[in-house]
Amino acid sequence: MSDFLARLRDLRDDPEAALAATLEHFRADTGTWHRLEGDGLLHLVAYAGGIPEQLLPVIQKIPVGKGIAGLAVERNEPVDLCNLQTDQSGQARPGAKATGARGSLCVPVQRDGRALGALGVATAEERAFTPEETAELLAVGRILAG
């Protein structure tokens, strides 16, 4: 286990600190952590970076299947977009584009293979995350799931 993942175990009870450490490790500018609750919606646990104030009400609760976080949970697999601003796949919703972020990676937060939430990081620059980075962000999600 990497030093980063070992350190993250100590931070998992502090969502803001855990997310901040994750952003620093992945050299990302913004990020969100959502938890799937009993109402079937993803509830915002923590956010960091340049998320515009007007988007906060929109990202407080996200339906499964909607937006990048909702798709990661619905598919129970990572959603990786090299450039949110030019995405034509329909995965990036207008709100995500409003952040100005370009490269993004969102993974399901999993326990025993079940999606319990979503963890996303994004950069201001166009970026394709490597398979190793994707695997590591999935590991972060498993740690955060407890």
Rosetta constraint file for C-alpha pairs under 8 A:
AtomPair CA 1 CA 5 HARMONIC 6.37 0.50
AtomPair CA 1 CA 6 HARMONIC 6.60 0.50
AtomPair CA 2 CA 6 HARMONIC 6.30 0.50
AtomPair CA 3 CA 7 HARMONIC 6.09 0.50
AtomPair CA 4 CA 8 HARMONIC 6.10 0.50
AtomPair CA 4 CA 25 HARMONIC 7.48 0.50
AtomPair CA 5 CA 9 HARMONIC 6.52 0.50
AtomPair CA 5 CA 139 HARMONIC 7.80 0.50
AtomPair CA 5 CA 140 HARMONIC 6.75 0.50
AtomPair CA 5 CA 143 HARMONIC 7.94 0.50
AtomPair CA 6 CA 10 HARMONIC 7.37 0.50
AtomPair CA 7 CA 11 HARMONIC 6.90 0.50
AtomPair CA 8 CA 12 HARMONIC 6.18 0.50
AtomPair CA 8 CA 18 HARMONIC 6.25 0.50
AtomPair CA 8 CA 21 HARMONIC 7.50 0.50
AtomPair CA 8 CA 140 HARMONIC 7.61 0.50
AtomPair CA 8 CA 143 HARMONIC 7.50 0.50
AtomPair CA 9 CA 143 HARMONIC 6.35 0.50
AtomPair CA 9 CA 144 HARMONIC 7.72 0.50
AtomPair CA 11 CA 15 HARMONIC 7.31 0.50
AtomPair CA 11 CA 17 HARMONIC 6.30 0.50
AtomPair CA 11 CA 18 HARMONIC 5.12 0.50
AtomPair CA 12 CA 18 HARMONIC 5.75 0.50
AtomPair CA 12 CA 143 HARMONIC 7.17 0.50
AtomPair CA 12 CA 144 HARMONIC 5.44 0.50
AtomPair CA 12 CA 146 HARMONIC 7.77 0.50
AtomPair CA 13 CA 18 HARMONIC 7.95 0.50
AtomPair CA 14 CA 18 HARMONIC 6.06 0.50
AtomPair CA 15 CA 19 HARMONIC 6.05 0.50
AtomPair CA 15 CA 45 HARMONIC 6.79 0.50
AtomPair CA 15 CA 46 HARMONIC 5.77 0.50
AtomPair CA 16 CA 20 HARMONIC 6.05 0.50
AtomPair CA 16 CA 46 HARMONIC 5.58 0.50
AtomPair CA 16 CA 47 HARMONIC 6.98 0.50
AtomPair CA 16 CA 48 HARMONIC 7.41 0.50
AtomPair CA 17 CA 21 HARMONIC 6.08 0.50
AtomPair CA 18 CA 22 HARMONIC 6.19 0.50
AtomPair CA 19 CA 23 HARMONIC 6.18 0.50
AtomPair CA 19 CA 31 HARMONIC 7.04 0.50
AtomPair CA 19 CA 32 HARMONIC 7.43 0.50
AtomPair CA 19 CA 33 HARMONIC 7.41 0.50
AtomPair CA 19 CA 46 HARMONIC 7.08 0.50
AtomPair CA 19 CA 47 HARMONIC 7.20 0.50
AtomPair CA 19 CA 48 HARMONIC 7.06 0.50
AtomPair CA 20 CA 24 HARMONIC 6.23 0.50
AtomPair CA 20 CA 48 HARMONIC 6.70 0.50
AtomPair CA 21 CA 25 HARMONIC 6.11 0.50
AtomPair CA 22 CA 26 HARMONIC 6.17 0.50
AtomPair CA 22 CA 140 HARMONIC 7.94 0.50
AtomPair CA 23 CA 27 HARMONIC 5.77 0.50
AtomPair CA 23 CA 28 HARMONIC 4.80 0.50
AtomPair CA 23 CA 29 HARMONIC 6.56 0.50
AtomPair CA 23 CA 30 HARMONIC 6.86 0.50
AtomPair CA 23 CA 31 HARMONIC 6.81 0.50
AtomPair CA 23 CA 121 HARMONIC 6.71 0.50
AtomPair CA 24 CA 28 HARMONIC 6.39 0.50
AtomPair CA 26 CA 121 HARMONIC 7.97 0.50
AtomPair CA 26 CA 133 HARMONIC 7.83 0.50
AtomPair CA 27 CA 123 HARMONIC 7.65 0.50
AtomPair CA 28 CA 121 HARMONIC 6.09 0.50
AtomPair CA 28 CA 122 HARMONIC 5.46 0.50
AtomPair CA 28 CA 123 HARMONIC 4.81 0.50
AtomPair CA 28 CA 124 HARMONIC 7.83 0.50
AtomPair CA 29 CA 49 HARMONIC 5.60 0.50
AtomPair CA 29 CA 50 HARMONIC 7.02 0.50
AtomPair CA 29 CA 121 HARMONIC 7.47 0.50
AtomPair CA 29 CA 122 HARMONIC 5.97 0.50
AtomPair CA 29 CA 123 HARMONIC 4.93 0.50
AtomPair CA 29 CA 124 HARMONIC 6.39 0.50
AtomPair CA 30 CA 47 HARMONIC 7.53 0.50
AtomPair CA 30 CA 48 HARMONIC 5.38 0.50
AtomPair CA 30 CA 49 HARMONIC 4.03 0.50
AtomPair CA 30 CA 50 HARMONIC 5.74 0.50
AtomPair CA 30 CA 51 HARMONIC 7.07 0.50
AtomPair CA 30 CA 101 HARMONIC 7.91 0.50
AtomPair CA 30 CA 121 HARMONIC 5.81 0.50
AtomPair CA 30 CA 122 HARMONIC 5.32 0.50
AtomPair CA 30 CA 123 HARMONIC 6.57 0.50
AtomPair CA 31 CA 47 HARMONIC 5.60 0.50
AtomPair CA 31 CA 48 HARMONIC 5.35 0.50
AtomPair CA 31 CA 49 HARMONIC 6.49 0.50
AtomPair CA 31 CA 119 HARMONIC 7.48 0.50
AtomPair CA 31 CA 120 HARMONIC 5.29 0.50
AtomPair CA 31 CA 121 HARMONIC 4.26 0.50
AtomPair CA 31 CA 122 HARMONIC 6.10 0.50
AtomPair CA 32 CA 44 HARMONIC 7.27 0.50
AtomPair CA 32 CA 45 HARMONIC 7.69 0.50
AtomPair CA 32 CA 46 HARMONIC 5.81 0.50
AtomPair CA 32 CA 47 HARMONIC 4.37 0.50
AtomPair CA 32 CA 48 HARMONIC 6.62 0.50
AtomPair CA 32 CA 118 HARMONIC 7.90 0.50
AtomPair CA 32 CA 119 HARMONIC 5.82 0.50
AtomPair CA 32 CA 120 HARMONIC 5.24 0.50
AtomPair CA 32 CA 121 HARMONIC 6.72 0.50
AtomPair CA 33 CA 44 HARMONIC 6.08 0.50
AtomPair CA 33 CA 45 HARMONIC 5.49 0.50
AtomPair CA 33 CA 46 HARMONIC 5.28 0.50
AtomPair CA 33 CA 47 HARMONIC 6.39 0.50
AtomPair CA 33 CA 117 HARMONIC 7.44 0.50
AtomPair CA 33 CA 118 HARMONIC 5.77 0.50
AtomPair CA 33 CA 119 HARMONIC 4.52 0.50
AtomPair CA 33 CA 120 HARMONIC 6.47 0.50
AtomPair CA 34 CA 42 HARMONIC 5.47 0.50
AtomPair CA 34 CA 43 HARMONIC 5.13 0.50
AtomPair CA 34 CA 44 HARMONIC 4.39 0.50
AtomPair CA 34 CA 45 HARMONIC 5.26 0.50
AtomPair CA 34 CA 46 HARMONIC 7.18 0.50
AtomPair CA 34 CA 69 HARMONIC 7.74 0.50
AtomPair CA 34 CA 117 HARMONIC 5.25 0.50
AtomPair CA 34 CA 118 HARMONIC 5.11 0.50
AtomPair CA 34 CA 119 HARMONIC 6.45 0.50
AtomPair CA 35 CA 42 HARMONIC 5.21 0.50
AtomPair CA 35 CA 43 HARMONIC 5.23 0.50
AtomPair CA 35 CA 44 HARMONIC 6.52 0.50
AtomPair CA 35 CA 45 HARMONIC 6.44 0.50
AtomPair CA 35 CA 116 HARMONIC 6.06 0.50
AtomPair CA 35 CA 117 HARMONIC 4.12 0.50
AtomPair CA 35 CA 118 HARMONIC 6.56 0.50
AtomPair CA 36 CA 40 HARMONIC 6.38 0.50
AtomPair CA 36 CA 41 HARMONIC 5.69 0.50
AtomPair CA 36 CA 42 HARMONIC 4.38 0.50
AtomPair CA 36 CA 43 HARMONIC 6.27 0.50
AtomPair CA 36 CA 116 HARMONIC 5.23 0.50
AtomPair CA 36 CA 117 HARMONIC 4.83 0.50
AtomPair CA 37 CA 41 HARMONIC 5.85 0.50
AtomPair CA 37 CA 42 HARMONIC 6.26 0.50
AtomPair CA 37 CA 43 HARMONIC 6.73 0.50
AtomPair CA 40 CA 63 HARMONIC 7.18 0.50
AtomPair CA 40 CA 64 HARMONIC 7.25 0.50
AtomPair CA 41 CA 61 HARMONIC 6.01 0.50
AtomPair CA 41 CA 62 HARMONIC 5.58 0.50
AtomPair CA 41 CA 63 HARMONIC 4.88 0.50
AtomPair CA 41 CA 64 HARMONIC 6.22 0.50
AtomPair CA 42 CA 60 HARMONIC 7.90 0.50
AtomPair CA 42 CA 61 HARMONIC 5.35 0.50
AtomPair CA 42 CA 62 HARMONIC 4.93 0.50
AtomPair CA 42 CA 63 HARMONIC 6.18 0.50
AtomPair CA 42 CA 64 HARMONIC 6.78 0.50
AtomPair CA 42 CA 70 HARMONIC 7.38 0.50
AtomPair CA 42 CA 117 HARMONIC 6.50 0.50
AtomPair CA 42 CA 118 HARMONIC 7.87 0.50
AtomPair CA 43 CA 59 HARMONIC 7.93 0.50
AtomPair CA 43 CA 60 HARMONIC 5.65 0.50
AtomPair CA 43 CA 61 HARMONIC 4.66 0.50
AtomPair CA 43 CA 62 HARMONIC 6.67 0.50
AtomPair CA 44 CA 59 HARMONIC 6.74 0.50
AtomPair CA 44 CA 60 HARMONIC 4.94 0.50
AtomPair CA 44 CA 61 HARMONIC 6.38 0.50
AtomPair CA 47 CA 51 HARMONIC 7.92 0.50
AtomPair CA 50 CA 99 HARMONIC 6.80 0.50
AtomPair CA 51 CA 55 HARMONIC 6.82 0.50
AtomPair CA 51 CA 56 HARMONIC 7.34 0.50
AtomPair CA 51 CA 99 HARMONIC 5.67 0.50
AtomPair CA 52 CA 56 HARMONIC 7.03 0.50
AtomPair CA 52 CA 98 HARMONIC 7.80 0.50
AtomPair CA 52 CA 99 HARMONIC 6.35 0.50
AtomPair CA 54 CA 58 HARMONIC 7.79 0.50
AtomPair CA 55 CA 59 HARMONIC 6.33 0.50
AtomPair CA 55 CA 95 HARMONIC 6.62 0.50
AtomPair CA 56 CA 60 HARMONIC 6.12 0.50
AtomPair CA 57 CA 61 HARMONIC 7.88 0.50
AtomPair CA 58 CA 62 HARMONIC 7.60 0.50
AtomPair CA 58 CA 95 HARMONIC 7.77 0.50
AtomPair CA 62 CA 66 HARMONIC 6.75 0.50
AtomPair CA 62 CA 67 HARMONIC 7.82 0.50
AtomPair CA 62 CA 69 HARMONIC 7.77 0.50
AtomPair CA 62 CA 70 HARMONIC 6.52 0.50
AtomPair CA 63 CA 70 HARMONIC 6.03 0.50
AtomPair CA 64 CA 69 HARMONIC 7.72 0.50
AtomPair CA 64 CA 70 HARMONIC 4.15 0.50
AtomPair CA 64 CA 71 HARMONIC 6.54 0.50
AtomPair CA 64 CA 73 HARMONIC 6.36 0.50
AtomPair CA 64 CA 74 HARMONIC 5.73 0.50
AtomPair CA 65 CA 69 HARMONIC 7.88 0.50
AtomPair CA 65 CA 70 HARMONIC 4.29 0.50
AtomPair CA 65 CA 71 HARMONIC 4.49 0.50
AtomPair CA 65 CA 72 HARMONIC 7.77 0.50
AtomPair CA 65 CA 73 HARMONIC 7.19 0.50
AtomPair CA 65 CA 74 HARMONIC 5.29 0.50
AtomPair CA 66 CA 70 HARMONIC 4.62 0.50
AtomPair CA 66 CA 71 HARMONIC 5.95 0.50
AtomPair CA 67 CA 71 HARMONIC 6.08 0.50
AtomPair CA 67 CA 91 HARMONIC 5.93 0.50
AtomPair CA 67 CA 92 HARMONIC 5.87 0.50
AtomPair CA 67 CA 93 HARMONIC 5.43 0.50
AtomPair CA 67 CA 96 HARMONIC 7.74 0.50
AtomPair CA 68 CA 72 HARMONIC 6.21 0.50
AtomPair CA 68 CA 79 HARMONIC 6.57 0.50
AtomPair CA 68 CA 91 HARMONIC 5.84 0.50
AtomPair CA 68 CA 92 HARMONIC 6.03 0.50
AtomPair CA 68 CA 93 HARMONIC 7.57 0.50
AtomPair CA 68 CA 106 HARMONIC 6.68 0.50
AtomPair CA 69 CA 73 HARMONIC 6.43 0.50
AtomPair CA 69 CA 106 HARMONIC 6.21 0.50
AtomPair CA 69 CA 107 HARMONIC 7.55 0.50
AtomPair CA 69 CA 108 HARMONIC 7.79 0.50
AtomPair CA 69 CA 118 HARMONIC 5.49 0.50
AtomPair CA 69 CA 119 HARMONIC 7.29 0.50
AtomPair CA 69 CA 120 HARMONIC 7.08 0.50
AtomPair CA 70 CA 74 HARMONIC 6.05 0.50
AtomPair CA 70 CA 118 HARMONIC 7.60 0.50
AtomPair CA 71 CA 75 HARMONIC 5.85 0.50
AtomPair CA 71 CA 76 HARMONIC 7.85 0.50
AtomPair CA 71 CA 79 HARMONIC 7.26 0.50
AtomPair CA 71 CA 91 HARMONIC 7.57 0.50
AtomPair CA 72 CA 76 HARMONIC 5.45 0.50
AtomPair CA 72 CA 77 HARMONIC 5.33 0.50
AtomPair CA 72 CA 78 HARMONIC 5.50 0.50
AtomPair CA 72 CA 79 HARMONIC 5.72 0.50
AtomPair CA 72 CA 106 HARMONIC 6.40 0.50
AtomPair CA 72 CA 107 HARMONIC 5.64 0.50
AtomPair CA 72 CA 108 HARMONIC 5.37 0.50
AtomPair CA 72 CA 118 HARMONIC 6.61 0.50
AtomPair CA 73 CA 77 HARMONIC 7.01 0.50
AtomPair CA 73 CA 107 HARMONIC 7.67 0.50
AtomPair CA 73 CA 108 HARMONIC 5.27 0.50
AtomPair CA 73 CA 109 HARMONIC 7.95 0.50
AtomPair CA 73 CA 115 HARMONIC 5.61 0.50
AtomPair CA 73 CA 116 HARMONIC 7.46 0.50
AtomPair CA 73 CA 117 HARMONIC 6.29 0.50
AtomPair CA 73 CA 118 HARMONIC 6.26 0.50
AtomPair CA 74 CA 115 HARMONIC 7.99 0.50
AtomPair CA 76 CA 107 HARMONIC 7.80 0.50
AtomPair CA 76 CA 108 HARMONIC 5.68 0.50
AtomPair CA 76 CA 114 HARMONIC 7.34 0.50
AtomPair CA 76 CA 115 HARMONIC 5.69 0.50
AtomPair CA 77 CA 107 HARMONIC 6.14 0.50
AtomPair CA 77 CA 108 HARMONIC 6.05 0.50
AtomPair CA 78 CA 105 HARMONIC 6.94 0.50
AtomPair CA 78 CA 106 HARMONIC 5.60 0.50
AtomPair CA 78 CA 107 HARMONIC 4.25 0.50
AtomPair CA 78 CA 108 HARMONIC 6.49 0.50
AtomPair CA 78 CA 134 HARMONIC 7.42 0.50
AtomPair CA 79 CA 105 HARMONIC 5.81 0.50
AtomPair CA 79 CA 106 HARMONIC 5.23 0.50
AtomPair CA 79 CA 107 HARMONIC 6.38 0.50
AtomPair CA 80 CA 103 HARMONIC 7.88 0.50
AtomPair CA 80 CA 104 HARMONIC 5.82 0.50
AtomPair CA 80 CA 105 HARMONIC 4.45 0.50
AtomPair CA 80 CA 106 HARMONIC 6.45 0.50
AtomPair CA 80 CA 128 HARMONIC 7.48 0.50
AtomPair CA 80 CA 129 HARMONIC 7.28 0.50
AtomPair CA 81 CA 87 HARMONIC 7.31 0.50
AtomPair CA 81 CA 102 HARMONIC 7.77 0.50
AtomPair CA 81 CA 103 HARMONIC 5.85 0.50
AtomPair CA 81 CA 104 HARMONIC 5.25 0.50
AtomPair CA 81 CA 105 HARMONIC 6.42 0.50
AtomPair CA 81 CA 128 HARMONIC 7.11 0.50
AtomPair CA 82 CA 102 HARMONIC 6.58 0.50
AtomPair CA 82 CA 103 HARMONIC 4.48 0.50
AtomPair CA 82 CA 104 HARMONIC 6.33 0.50
AtomPair CA 82 CA 126 HARMONIC 5.69 0.50
AtomPair CA 82 CA 127 HARMONIC 4.99 0.50
AtomPair CA 82 CA 128 HARMONIC 4.77 0.50
AtomPair CA 82 CA 129 HARMONIC 7.67 0.50
AtomPair CA 83 CA 87 HARMONIC 6.17 0.50
AtomPair CA 83 CA 101 HARMONIC 7.66 0.50
AtomPair CA 83 CA 102 HARMONIC 4.19 0.50
AtomPair CA 83 CA 103 HARMONIC 4.84 0.50
AtomPair CA 83 CA 104 HARMONIC 7.21 0.50
AtomPair CA 83 CA 125 HARMONIC 7.97 0.50
AtomPair CA 83 CA 126 HARMONIC 5.21 0.50
AtomPair CA 83 CA 127 HARMONIC 6.89 0.50
AtomPair CA 84 CA 92 HARMONIC 6.15 0.50
AtomPair CA 84 CA 96 HARMONIC 7.31 0.50
AtomPair CA 84 CA 97 HARMONIC 5.90 0.50
AtomPair CA 84 CA 101 HARMONIC 6.40 0.50
AtomPair CA 84 CA 102 HARMONIC 4.63 0.50
AtomPair CA 84 CA 103 HARMONIC 6.34 0.50
AtomPair CA 84 CA 104 HARMONIC 7.07 0.50
AtomPair CA 85 CA 97 HARMONIC 5.59 0.50
AtomPair CA 85 CA 100 HARMONIC 7.20 0.50
AtomPair CA 85 CA 101 HARMONIC 7.27 0.50
AtomPair CA 85 CA 102 HARMONIC 5.85 0.50
AtomPair CA 87 CA 91 HARMONIC 7.51 0.50
AtomPair CA 87 CA 92 HARMONIC 6.56 0.50
AtomPair CA 92 CA 96 HARMONIC 5.94 0.50
AtomPair CA 92 CA 97 HARMONIC 6.74 0.50
AtomPair CA 93 CA 97 HARMONIC 6.55 0.50
AtomPair CA 94 CA 98 HARMONIC 6.20 0.50
AtomPair CA 95 CA 99 HARMONIC 6.93 0.50
AtomPair CA 96 CA 100 HARMONIC 7.76 0.50
AtomPair CA 96 CA 101 HARMONIC 7.58 0.50
AtomPair CA 97 CA 101 HARMONIC 6.72 0.50
AtomPair CA 100 CA 124 HARMONIC 6.73 0.50
AtomPair CA 101 CA 122 HARMONIC 6.00 0.50
AtomPair CA 101 CA 123 HARMONIC 5.54 0.50
AtomPair CA 101 CA 124 HARMONIC 4.68 0.50
AtomPair CA 101 CA 125 HARMONIC 7.09 0.50
AtomPair CA 102 CA 122 HARMONIC 6.79 0.50
AtomPair CA 102 CA 123 HARMONIC 5.84 0.50
AtomPair CA 102 CA 124 HARMONIC 5.39 0.50
AtomPair CA 102 CA 125 HARMONIC 5.46 0.50
AtomPair CA 102 CA 126 HARMONIC 4.93 0.50
AtomPair CA 102 CA 127 HARMONIC 7.10 0.50
AtomPair CA 103 CA 122 HARMONIC 5.43 0.50
AtomPair CA 103 CA 123 HARMONIC 5.12 0.50
AtomPair CA 103 CA 124 HARMONIC 6.87 0.50
AtomPair CA 103 CA 125 HARMONIC 6.09 0.50
AtomPair CA 103 CA 126 HARMONIC 4.64 0.50
AtomPair CA 103 CA 127 HARMONIC 4.37 0.50
AtomPair CA 103 CA 128 HARMONIC 6.35 0.50
AtomPair CA 103 CA 129 HARMONIC 7.90 0.50
AtomPair CA 104 CA 120 HARMONIC 7.15 0.50
AtomPair CA 104 CA 121 HARMONIC 5.70 0.50
AtomPair CA 104 CA 122 HARMONIC 4.08 0.50
AtomPair CA 104 CA 123 HARMONIC 6.36 0.50
AtomPair CA 104 CA 127 HARMONIC 7.31 0.50
AtomPair CA 104 CA 128 HARMONIC 7.81 0.50
AtomPair CA 104 CA 129 HARMONIC 7.84 0.50
AtomPair CA 105 CA 120 HARMONIC 5.61 0.50
AtomPair CA 105 CA 121 HARMONIC 5.53 0.50
AtomPair CA 105 CA 122 HARMONIC 6.38 0.50
AtomPair CA 105 CA 129 HARMONIC 7.05 0.50
AtomPair CA 105 CA 134 HARMONIC 7.56 0.50
AtomPair CA 106 CA 118 HARMONIC 6.63 0.50
AtomPair CA 106 CA 119 HARMONIC 5.48 0.50
AtomPair CA 106 CA 120 HARMONIC 3.91 0.50
AtomPair CA 106 CA 121 HARMONIC 6.34 0.50
AtomPair CA 107 CA 118 HARMONIC 5.64 0.50
AtomPair CA 107 CA 119 HARMONIC 5.41 0.50
AtomPair CA 107 CA 120 HARMONIC 6.31 0.50
AtomPair CA 107 CA 134 HARMONIC 7.82 0.50
AtomPair CA 107 CA 137 HARMONIC 6.96 0.50
AtomPair CA 107 CA 138 HARMONIC 6.04 0.50
AtomPair CA 107 CA 141 HARMONIC 7.33 0.50
AtomPair CA 108 CA 115 HARMONIC 5.44 0.50
AtomPair CA 108 CA 116 HARMONIC 7.08 0.50
AtomPair CA 108 CA 117 HARMONIC 5.69 0.50
AtomPair CA 108 CA 118 HARMONIC 4.42 0.50
AtomPair CA 108 CA 119 HARMONIC 6.30 0.50
AtomPair CA 108 CA 138 HARMONIC 7.06 0.50
AtomPair CA 108 CA 141 HARMONIC 6.77 0.50
AtomPair CA 109 CA 115 HARMONIC 5.60 0.50
AtomPair CA 109 CA 116 HARMONIC 5.49 0.50
AtomPair CA 109 CA 117 HARMONIC 4.78 0.50
AtomPair CA 109 CA 118 HARMONIC 5.01 0.50
AtomPair CA 109 CA 119 HARMONIC 6.25 0.50
AtomPair CA 109 CA 138 HARMONIC 6.99 0.50
AtomPair CA 109 CA 140 HARMONIC 7.99 0.50
AtomPair CA 109 CA 141 HARMONIC 4.20 0.50
AtomPair CA 109 CA 142 HARMONIC 5.77 0.50
AtomPair CA 109 CA 144 HARMONIC 7.12 0.50
AtomPair CA 109 CA 145 HARMONIC 6.06 0.50
AtomPair CA 110 CA 114 HARMONIC 5.15 0.50
AtomPair CA 110 CA 115 HARMONIC 4.53 0.50
AtomPair CA 110 CA 116 HARMONIC 5.55 0.50
AtomPair CA 110 CA 117 HARMONIC 7.13 0.50
AtomPair CA 110 CA 138 HARMONIC 7.83 0.50
AtomPair CA 110 CA 141 HARMONIC 6.16 0.50
AtomPair CA 110 CA 142 HARMONIC 5.15 0.50
AtomPair CA 110 CA 145 HARMONIC 6.16 0.50
AtomPair CA 111 CA 115 HARMONIC 6.82 0.50
AtomPair CA 111 CA 116 HARMONIC 6.97 0.50
AtomPair CA 111 CA 142 HARMONIC 5.92 0.50
AtomPair CA 111 CA 145 HARMONIC 5.97 0.50
AtomPair CA 111 CA 146 HARMONIC 7.43 0.50
AtomPair CA 116 CA 145 HARMONIC 7.17 0.50
AtomPair CA 118 CA 141 HARMONIC 7.64 0.50
AtomPair CA 119 CA 141 HARMONIC 6.52 0.50
AtomPair CA 123 CA 127 HARMONIC 7.20 0.50
AtomPair CA 129 CA 133 HARMONIC 6.02 0.50
AtomPair CA 129 CA 134 HARMONIC 6.58 0.50
AtomPair CA 130 CA 134 HARMONIC 6.24 0.50
AtomPair CA 131 CA 135 HARMONIC 6.15 0.50
AtomPair CA 132 CA 136 HARMONIC 6.15 0.50
AtomPair CA 133 CA 137 HARMONIC 6.10 0.50
AtomPair CA 134 CA 138 HARMONIC 6.20 0.50
AtomPair CA 135 CA 139 HARMONIC 6.30 0.50
AtomPair CA 136 CA 140 HARMONIC 6.27 0.50
AtomPair CA 137 CA 141 HARMONIC 6.28 0.50
AtomPair CA 138 CA 142 HARMONIC 6.37 0.50
AtomPair CA 139 CA 143 HARMONIC 6.32 0.50
AtomPair CA 140 CA 144 HARMONIC 6.21 0.50
AtomPair CA 141 CA 145 HARMONIC 6.09 0.50
AtomPair CA 142 CA 146 HARMONIC 6.67 0.50
